Amino acid sequence: MEKPLKCPFMRIFCYCIIFGLLNCVAFAQDSLPATSLFTSDAPLEVRLEVDLKALFKDVGGERESHPARFSYVNDAGDSMHFQMKIKTRGHFRRNPSHCNCPPLRLNFYKDKLAGTLFEGQNKLKMVTHCQLNKASYEQNLLQEYFIYKAYNLFTEASFRVRLMYVTYADSSGWMEPFTKYAFLIEDEDQMAARNGAKIQKLVMHPDQGDRKLTNQLCIFEYMVGNTDFSIGQQHNVKLMSPGPQQLIIPVPYDFDWSGLVNAPYAKPNPILQLGSVRERLFRGFCRTEEEFEEAFQLFREKKEEILRLYRELPDLDEKEKDKGLEYLEDFFEIINNPKRIKREFIKQCRTG
């Protein structure tokens, strides 16, 4: 008796034979992670039409989802548009005394996105410019965007982001249209799936995870001057794992309180006794000198790529750019100086 056809390495091809070419294309699309939105560095020009008065004032505990119209121009020059819902999000930045333009969560209708750049997406975090009438906040946004992109240089276990140039159109007529930078953050489940892992919610000591990657993360946070994170408490850090008995991988996010960004509202935790967020403090755990050196060497190798990425940020003020480059250069001076390494890392590392 003839054995049935088996295609363990050509599954999509087999489906082609059985269901035809059209079904094959659909199967291939469904089997791929929806990450095409985040594979380009080109700012995406977007128009967002919503009742801005109702949206910006909806910052309490029970927030609503506001109907909106989202549109962009694709690579072929065609205008793509669809309906969606928007909700304000966040904690500190949702407070109107800190940000009168709060961060947003875009809620797409997945069945309306076929053939668009957003196909396969559901809910995405959108980081906004915080203050409507203060240009410095848009500079802060661009620098936070850079930090996400810089961490991408070190590991795939990181959130991808997409810069956007958003025209906000107020459907209520409360305010005139205005255009500002914003950026989208990759969905956490898609980020984990891209790494063959799943997001985990658990209580753990940082050294129960991937020791090398944890050290790298903490040095990176030191580089950008960020102390507003905790791996163990999962504060501005997501945890993921490829499976049972596999090492936990920490993934950082939310860098607006870092010294590089230097947002006007950012203040260091008083318990750390720092004068400002620009003052660096290593918040990682102790490692051997060999482990630290291995990590520092990777940062040295990435130096020119990191600095080039920062220099190429669009519309970053030259004065702000010079200040940021000086801040980053200082980090590289530290990790090339044995005495400063001992003072900043060996003596400051956490033992428990």
C-alpha positions in Angstrom: 0.0 0.0 0.0 1.4 3.4 -1.0 2.3 5.5 2.0 0.6 8.9 2.4 2.7 12.0 1.4 4.7 13.5 4.2 6.3 16.9 3.9 7.9 17.9 7.2 10.2 20.4 5.6 7.9 21.6 2.8 4.6 22.1 4.6 3.7 25.3 2.7 4.5 23.6 -0.7 2.2 20.7 0.2 -0.6 23.1 1.0 0.0 24.6 -2.4 -0.6 21.3 -4.1 -3.7 20.5 -2.0 -5.4 23.9 -1.8 -4.0 25.8 -4.7 -1.8 28.9 -5.0 -4.1 31.4 -3.5 -4.6 29.3 -0.3 -0.8 28.8 -0.2 -0.2 32.6 -0.1 -2.7 33.0 2.7 -1.2 30.2 4.7 2.3 31.7 4.2 1.1 35.1 5.4 -0.6 33.6 8.5 2.4 31.6 9.4 4.7 34.6 9.5 5.0 36.9 12.5 3.4 40.3 11.8 6.6 42.4 12.1 6.8 44.1 8.7 5.7 47.4 10.2 8.9 47.5 12.2 11.4 46.6 9.5 11.9 50.1 8.1 13.6 53.1 9.7 11.8 55.6 7.4 9.4 57.8 9.4 5.8 56.8 8.5 3.6 59.8 7.6 0.2 59.3 9.3 -3.1 61.1 9.7 -5.1 60.5 12.9 -8.6 61.9 13.0 -10.3 61.7 16.4 -12.2 63.8 18.9 -9.0 65.2 20.5 -10.9 67.1 23.2 -12.6 64.0 24.5 -9.5 61.9 24.1 -7.0 64.2 25.8 -9.3 64.7 28.8 -10.0 61.0 29.2 -7.2 60.3 31.6 -9.0 58.9 34.7 -9.3 55.4 35.9 -12.2 54.2 33.7 -11.0 55.3 30.3 -13.0 54.9 27.1 -12.1 53.7 23.6 -12.6 56.6 21.2 -13.5 55.9 17.6 -10.8 57.2 15.1 -9.8 57.2 11.5 -6.2 56.2 10.7 -4.6 56.8 7.3 -1.1 56.6 5.7 0.4 56.5 2.3 2.0 53.2 1.3 5.2 52.7 -0.7 3.1 52.6 -4.0 1.8 56.1 -3.2 -1.7 54.8 -2.4 -3.7 56.3 0.5 -4.6 53.6 3.0 -7.2 54.3 5.6 -9.3 52.4 8.2 -11.4 52.8 11.3 -10.0 52.0 14.7 -10.3 52.9 18.4 -7.9 54.8 20.6 -7.4 54.9 24.4 -5.1 56.9 26.6 -2.6 54.8 28.5 0.4 55.0 30.9 0.8 56.1 34.4 3.0 59.1 35.0 2.6 60.5 31.5 -1.2 60.1 31.6 -1.4 62.7 34.3 -2.4 66.0 32.7 -0.1 68.0 35.0 2.8 66.2 33.4 1.6 65.6 29.8 -1.4 67.3 28.1 -0.9 64.9 25.2 -0.8 61.4 26.9 0.6 58.2 25.4 -2.0 56.2 23.4 -3.0 52.7 22.7 -4.1 52.0 19.1 -6.7 49.3 18.9 -7.0 48.0 15.3 -9.8 45.9 13.8 -7.7 43.0 12.5 -10.1 41.9 9.8 -9.9 45.4 8.2 -6.1 45.4 7.8 -5.5 42.9 5.0 -3.0 44.2 2.5 -1.9 47.1 4.7 1.3 47.7 6.5 -0.6 47.0 9.8 -1.8 43.5 8.7 -1.6 41.1 11.7 -1.6 43.9 14.3 -4.1 44.3 17.1 -3.1 46.7 19.9 0.0 48.9 19.7 1.4 51.4 22.1 2.0 54.8 20.7 4.5 57.2 22.4 3.5 60.9 21.9 5.3 64.2 22.4 3.8 64.8 25.9 3.3 68.6 25.7 1.5 70.3 22.9 3.2 73.6 22.9 6.8 72.9 24.0 9.2 71.8 21.3 11.7 70.4 23.8 9.3 67.5 24.5 9.5 66.4 20.9 13.3 66.3 21.2 12.8 64.1 24.3 10.7 61.7 22.2 13.3 61.4 19.4 15.9 60.5 22.0 13.8 57.9 23.6 13.2 56.4 20.2 16.9 56.3 19.7 17.4 54.3 22.9 15.1 51.6 21.6 16.9 51.5 18.3 20.3 51.4 20.1 19.3 48.4 22.2 18.2 46.6 19.0 21.9 46.7 18.0 22.8 44.4 20.9 20.1 41.8 20.8 16.9 40.6 19.0 15.5 40.2 22.5 14.3 43.9 22.3 11.3 45.9 21.3 11.3 47.2 17.8 9.9 50.7 17.2 8.6 52.7 14.2 9.0 56.4 14.0 5.9 58.3 12.7 5.1 61.9 11.7 1.6 62.2 12.8 -1.0 64.8 11.7 -3.7 65.0 14.4 -7.0 66.2 13.0 -9.6 67.1 15.6 -13.1 65.8 14.5 -14.7 68.0 17.2 -13.3 71.2 15.8 -11.8 72.0 19.2 -8.3 72.6 17.8 -6.6 73.1 14.5 -4.7 70.2 13.0 -1.1 69.9 14.1 1.8 67.5 13.2 4.3 65.9 15.6 6.6 63.0 15.9 5.5 59.8 17.6 6.5 56.2 17.6 5.0 52.8 17.8 6.3 50.0 20.0 6.1 46.4 18.9 3.5 44.2 20.6 5.1 42.3 23.4 3.7 38.9 22.3 4.9 39.5 18.8 8.3 40.5 20.1 8.4 37.3 22.2 7.2 35.1 19.3 9.9 36.6 17.1 12.4 35.3 19.6 10.7 31.9 19.9 9.5 32.7 23.4 6.5 33.7 25.5 6.0 36.6 27.9 6.2 35.4 31.6 4.8 37.0 34.7 6.7 35.8 37.7 8.7 36.9 40.7 12.4 36.2 40.3 15.9 37.4 41.3 17.6 38.9 38.3 20.4 36.3 38.5 17.8 33.5 37.9 17.7 34.7 34.3 20.2 34.9 31.5 23.2 36.1 33.4 25.1 37.5 30.4 22.1 39.3 28.9 21.1 40.7 32.3 24.5 42.2 32.7 24.4 43.6 29.2 21.0 45.2 29.9 22.2 46.8 33.1 25.3 48.3 31.5 23.1 49.6 28.6 20.8 51.3 31.2 23.9 52.8 32.7 25.1 54.0 29.3 21.8 56.0 28.8 21.6 57.0 32.4 18.5 55.1 33.4 17.8 54.0 36.9 14.0 53.7 36.5 13.9 50.0 36.0 13.9 46.7 38.0 14.2 43.2 36.5 13.1 41.4 39.7 10.0 43.6 40.1 9.4 43.8 36.3 9.4 47.6 36.4 9.9 48.8 32.8 11.2 45.3 32.0 9.3 42.4 30.4 10.4 38.8 31.0 10.2 36.1 28.4 11.3 32.5 28.1 11.6 30.0 25.2 10.0 27.3 27.4 10.1 25.3 30.6 13.5 25.0 32.3 14.8 27.7 29.9 16.6 30.9 31.1 14.4 33.9 31.6 15.3 36.8 29.2 14.7 40.4 30.4 13.6 43.0 27.8 13.7 46.7 28.8 11.3 49.5 27.7 10.2 53.0 28.8 13.4 55.1 28.8 11.9 58.6 29.2 13.4 59.0 32.7 16.9 58.4 31.5 19.7 60.9 31.6 20.1 60.9 27.9 16.5 61.9 27.3 16.6 64.3 30.3 12.8 65.0 30.3 11.8 68.1 32.4 9.6 65.9 34.6 12.2 63.2 35.3 13.6 63.0 38.8 15.8 60.2 40.3 14.4 58.1 43.1 15.4 59.9 46.3 16.7 56.7 47.8 19.5 56.6 45.2 20.8 60.0 46.4 21.5 61.3 42.9 21.5 65.0 42.0 19.7 64.5 38.7 18.8 61.8 36.1 22.0 62.9 34.2 24.1 61.4 37.0 24.8 57.8 36.2 24.5 54.9 38.7 25.0 51.2 37.9 22.0 49.2 39.1 23.2 45.8 38.0 24.5 42.9 40.1 28.1 42.0 40.7 30.0 40.1 38.1 33.6 38.9 37.8 36.0 41.3 36.1 36.1 38.9 33.2 32.3 39.1 32.8 32.4 42.8 32.9 35.2 43.0 30.4 33.4 40.7 28.0 30.4 43.0 28.1 32.4 46.2 27.8 34.2 44.9 24.7 30.8 44.4 23.0 29.9 48.0 23.8 33.3 49.2 22.4 32.6 47.3 19.2 29.2 48.9 18.9 30.4 52.4 19.7 30.6 53.9 16.2 27.3 52.3 15.2 25.6 53.7 18.3 27.0 57.2 17.7 26.1 57.1 14.0 22.6 56.1 14.9 22.3 59.1 17.3 23.8 61.5 14.8 21.3 60.5 12.1 18.2 61.1 14.3 15.9 63.3 12.2 15.2 66.9 13.3 17.2 66.6 16.5 18.4 70.1 17.5 22.1 70.6 17.0 22.7 71.8 20.6 20.7 68.8 21.9 22.7 66.5 19.6 26.0 67.8 20.8 25.0 67.4 24.5 23.8 63.8 23.8 26.9 62.8 22.0 29.0 64.2 24.8 27.0 62.2 27.3 27.5 59.0 25.3 31.2 59.6 24.8 31.6 59.9 28.5 30.3 56.4 28.9 32.9 55.0 26.5 35.6 56.9 28.3 34.5 55.3 31.6 34.6 51.7 30.2 38.1 52.4 28.7 39.5 53.5 32.1 40.3 50.7 34.6 40.0 53.1 37.6 36.6 54.4 36.6 35.4 50.8 35.9 36.3 49.8 39.4 34.7 52.9 40.9 31.5 52.9 38.7 30.9 49.2 38.3 32.9 47.0 40.7 32.3 49.1 43.8 28.7 50.1 42.9 27.3 46.7 41.8 24.5 45.1 43.8 25.2 41.9 45.8 21.6 41.0 46.7 
